[in-house]
Amino acid sequence: MILKILLEKSEEGGYTVTVPSLHGCISEGDTKEEAIKNIREAIELYLESEEEVSADNPNLEELELAI
């Protein structure tokens, strides 16, 4: 899976990283490398929780849409 991330330098120092396609998925780090490592972990946790929600709700239907 390839996801776009946005890396923004913080005024206080360090970096904030967001994933536009995963609402609310955000992390930070003191360096670019640390921020990217942290967002990778945040993405994994985000996707795991989404899978759990889907598994717990039999009324949800998952589809793929190509645009």
PyMOL commands that set and color helices and strands:
alter all, ss='L'
color gray80, all
select helices_A, chain A and resi 32-56
alter helices_A, ss='H'
color red, helices_A
select strands_A, chain A and resi 6-9+15-18+26-29
alter strands_A, ss='S'
color yellow, strands_A
deselect
rebuild
show_as cartoon
